[in-house]
Structures are given as structure tokens and as C-alpha cells.
Amino acid sequence: MSRVTLAQWQMLAAVVDHGGFARAAEAIHKSPSTLNHAVHKLEEQLGVEVLEPVGRQVRLTEAGELLLRRARQLIESAASLEDVASRLAAGLEAEVVLAIDQVFPASAQAKALERFSEMYPQVRVQLHESVLNGGIEMLYDGRADLVISGIEAQGFLGEPLVSVRFIAVAHPEHPLHQLGRALDLRDLAQYRQLVVRDSALRQSANAGWLKAEQRWTVGHLNTSLDMLKRGLGFAWMPETRIADEIQAGHLKPLPLAAGGIRQVPVQMIFRDRDRAGPAAHAMAAALKQAVNEEHAQQFDSLE
């Protein structure tokens, strides 16, 4: 028995997706007779009916649904393979789109971008400073080449990058610091919590303890930091963003009996590592190197 070709599966998929031979023929620039022949030949080769008439249209049989579902995986794999080949033929990509969660150390981000600029000055960079699900949503939508996030992405393999420590802090003169004892969640519930809004458009979520009677939600960590320094509330903030403010006495860790410090593992996720171009890989390497250098500097400062 002769083998069914990928083109036959593609034509069957077109007929199903467009609701008939005529519309499919117009969409993929083939004649209806060509599509009809390809599908009937496919059925003959397989010994299974894959389409059945419904009025003037056609629909998949039960067997056809199963076969086409499997065939779509082949079609997508073939398209992906062709895309990889075209990227390799084209060479260096013109632009790299990044989605980096705001909890990622700002100094490491700046170092990585500076190093990347030296290596690929001609490559444009789009940087999206995301929060919570924002970067993951861009990943799912195919709008980012590389995502740095503290949230797992279903269907993608992430690479551990850094663990970010969050500390509950407030202004030294905030009423919580005037209690003069270890605090619990009941104490926090009486005061305003500052949180950063999830940048995802569809499936936004909140993170961290959110049971304060008052809550202000802002769009950026820097806004939250400014409000903290003005004594307008308390918040859990990335240690890398507030270390200097704590040292200068502008902020002070809250003396929580438990939960005052939490760790958030941050990972790096490629939209498609195999299809990523040399610039995207160089950006990933620059981010890893910058994080490693930051960690080494912190270790040296403790010695």
C-alpha cells in the first residue's frame, strides 16, 4: 500500500478547517477537484472513510477526527522544521523580544543588556517589564522570544536562573514598627498593603498575602517602592530592589514572627529553543552571566 503524503493530510485539514472543498480550494490556491481527489485517494490508501456529507458541506467521521488529530501534529512539526530552516538560512534575527518579571534583579538586567548591546548593536530589543502571569501570557501567545518569570509555564521547560528573596518592609516610622514586638498576620490586616498589578490581560492573579483591610494596587515595583518610602503602606519587596533603602534607613524589615521572608525561584524560558536565533541565545547567555556575576559579588562581600 502506498504511503499517504503530508500534502494529503494538509489538504484534508484545509477542507475541515474551511468547511468544504470550495472554500478550502480558494484558501490554499488549489482546485476543488485537486482537493477532492487527494482526500478520496487518502481514504482509499487508508481503507477508512474520513469525511461524510452533511447537506452541502462535509464533516469528519469519528475515525477521521482521530486520524486528523494525529496528522495535525505532523503538519505542525513540518511547519516548525521549515521555520527553523528559514531562520538558519536568514542568519541573525533583526529583533529579540524579552519579557522579564520586575522581580528580576535590575542591576543584572542592565548588565546583560549592556553586554548584549556590545555584541549585537544592530539587533533591536523589545523589553516588556512584566508582573506575575504577564510574561507567561506573552509566551503562550508567541509574543516573546525569551521570558524570565517566577511562574511555571505549562508545556514549556524552564531553566533555573536565580532565587529572589522577598522581604516584608515598611517605613521605619510606620505604625507597625511602633508596636515594639513580633508581628503576626492579624497585625498586618489592620494596615494598608501595597501590591503590584499582574500585567497579564486574560488570566491575571494576585500573589502574596492579601488580607489587609486596605490595599493599594500599582503597576510597577518602583511605584510601590516610592509609596513605601513615604510611609503609605507595607509590602513584600525583592531584596535586590530595597537593599540600599534598608541600609540607608529609608525602609525597615517588619519583625514578623513568621513569613517575613519568602523565596521565589525565577527561571528562563525560551519560546522555542531550537527555533531561537543566535541573538536570542546570546541574550540568554548574557542574562545568565550577569546573574552569576551578581551572585559572586554578593558572596565576596560576605567574606
N, C-alpha and C positions, 0 to 999 in steps of 0.2 A: 504494500500500500504506500502510495506516495505521501510525503510529509506535507502537512499544512504549513503555509508560509506565514511570516509575520505580517506581510501585506494583507493577507486574507483576514487575519484577526483584526487588523486596523480598520479594514472596510466594514467588517461586522460591527465593530464598536461604533463606527460613524453612523451606520444605519440605525442602531439602537439609540444613540445619543440625539440624533436629529429626527427621530420618529418616522422614518421611512426612507425609501430608496431615492426619491426625487430630491428631497431636501438634503440628504447626505451627499448626493452627487454634486449638488450645487456648492456645498460647503467645502468639499475636498477636491473639487475640479476633476471629477470623473463622470463618465456617462452612467445613467441608471442601469443600462444593460451590463456594463462592466461590473458594477457592484452586485447586481443580481446573479450574474454568472459566478463571481467569486464566492458568494455566500452559498449558492447551491453546490458548487464544487467542494466547498468546505464540508457541507453536510454529507455529501457523497463519500468523501475521504474518511470522515469520522464514523459514518454509519449512524448518525444521530441527527434528528431534527433540532435545530437551534432557534428557528423562528416560526411563528404561527400567525396567520392573518387575523386581524381584528377590525372588521369594517374595511376601510381603505388604508389602514395602517397595519403595522406588524409589531409583534412583541416577542420577547424571549420566551421560550419554553422553560420548564423547570431545569432541564438538562442544559439548555443554553445559558441560563443565569449562572450556573455553576462553572461552566467552561469559560464564559466570558470574564467572570471574576478572576479566574486564574490567568487568563490571557492578558488582562489589563496589567498585571504585574510584569509580564514580558514586554508589553508595549512601553510601560514606564521605564523599565530597565534599559531598553534600547534607546529611548529618548535621552535618558541620563548619560548613556555611553557616548552618544553623538555630541551631547553638550560638552562633556569632558574633552573630547577630541577637538572640538571647535575652540575651546578655551586654550588648549595646548598649542593649537595652530596660531591663535591670535597673540599668544605670549602674555605680556604683562597687562593686568586689568587696569582700566582707567580710574576706578574708584573703589574704595573699601568702605562699607557701611558697618559701623560699630554701634552696639547697644551696651553701654556699661552702666551697671547699677551705681547709684550715688554712694553706696556704702564702700565701694572700692576706693582704696587709698588715693587721694587726689595727687599726692606727690609722685607716686608710682605711675599713675596715668599720664602725668605731664612728662615724666622722663621717657616713657615708652613712645609717646607721640613725637617728642623731640628726636629720639633716636630713629624712628621711622622716617621722619622728615629728611634726615641726613641721608638715609639710604635710598628713598624714593621721593624726591622732591616734586616729581611730576605727577604723582598719584594723588587724586583728590580724596579727602577723608570726610565722611559724614558721621559725626559723633552724636548719638542720642543718649542723654543722661536719664536713664530710666529708674523707676522705682518698682519694687516687688515684681508683679507679673508683666510689667511693660515690656521688658526685653524679651521675655519668653513669648509674648504675643507676637512681637516682630519676627521672632524665629519661626513660629508656626505659620505666619503669613508669608514667609520668604522675603521679608523686607530688610534683613540684616545678614551680613556675611559672617559676623562673629559676635557672640553675646557673652557678656560677663554678668553672672547672676548668682544670687544666693538661693534660688528656687530651682528645683528639679524640673527638667523638661521631658515630658513623656515622649518616647520614641527617639530620643537623642542620647548620645553618650557624652557626658561632660568630663573635663579634665580638672582635678582639684588644683586650685590656684593659690588661695590664701584663706586663712580663717580670720574673720574680722570680729573683734571684741566690742560689744556694745555695753556702755556704762550708763546707769540711771544718774542724771545730774540735774542740778538747778543752780540758780544764782546763790552765792553764799548768804545773802540776806533773805532768801525765800523763807516763808513761814515753816516749811518742813524742816529746815536746818535749825530752827529755833526751839524745836521740841526737846532737843538735848538727850535723845535716846534712840535706840534701834527702831526702825520703822517697819510697819507691815503694810499689806495692801489696803487695809481699812483706812490707814492714814492717807495714802495716796488718793483714795476715792474722793476725798473732800476738796481736792485741788485740781487745777487745770492741767491736762496732759496735752502736749504738743506732738502731733503725728504728721508724717509726710504722706501725701496722697499717692495711691497706686496710679502709675502712669498708663496702665492698660485701659483700653477703651471698652472692651467687652466683658472680661471677667476680672474685674478689679476686686481686691481684697485688702483687709487690714491685717497688720502684724503687730505682735507685742501686746502687752497688757493694755486694755482699752475700756476699763470700767470706771474711769473718773467721771464724776458728775458733770464736769465741764471738759470740753475737748475742742481744741482748735486744730484744723487740718490745713496744711500748707502744701505748696507744690515743690519745694526744694529744701534740701538739708540746710543750705546756707540761711534760708529764711527762718527755719526752726532755731538755728544757732543764734541768730540775731535776737530772736524773741527770748531765748533762754538768758542771754546776757542782760536783757532788760528786765529780767525777773517776772516775765509774763506766764511762766509755767514750768513744768518739769518734762523731761523726755529721756528716752534711751537713745544715745548717740554713738556713732562709731568712734572708737578711741582715737583713731588716726585724725579725726576731724576736730577733736576737742583737747588733745594732749597739751597743746600750747596754752589754751584758755584755762585749763586746770592749773598748770604750772604758774601762770600769771595771776591766779586768784580770781579770775572772772567767773569761773564755774567751780562747783564743788560736788563730788560724788555723794549721792544720797546714802545715808547709813542704813540700808535695808538689811533686815535680818536674813533674807533670802531673796534671790532673783535680781539682785542689783547689777549683776554682770552676766551676760549670756554670749555665747559664741555662735557665729553664723558662718558656715563653710561656703566659700564663694568658688564657683567653677567657671571654666571657659568652655564654650560650646560652639563648634563650627556648624553652620547651616548644612554644609556637606564638605567634609574634609577632602575627599577625593576631587571634588569639582572646584575647590578653592584655588585661586591663582597664587603666584609667588608673593604678591604684595600682601594678601590676607595671611599667608603663612608667616611672612616677615613681621607683620603686626602682632600676631600671636606670640612669636618668639620675643619680640621687644617687651611685651607685657609681662611674660614670664621672667625675663631677665631683670626688669625693673622691680618686680616683687621680690625676687631673690636678693637683689642688692639692698632693698629696704630692710629685709629681714636680717641680713648680715650686719648692717649698720646698727640696728637695734641690739643685736647680740653683742657687738663690740662695745656699745655704750654701757652694757651691764657688767663688763669685765673690769 
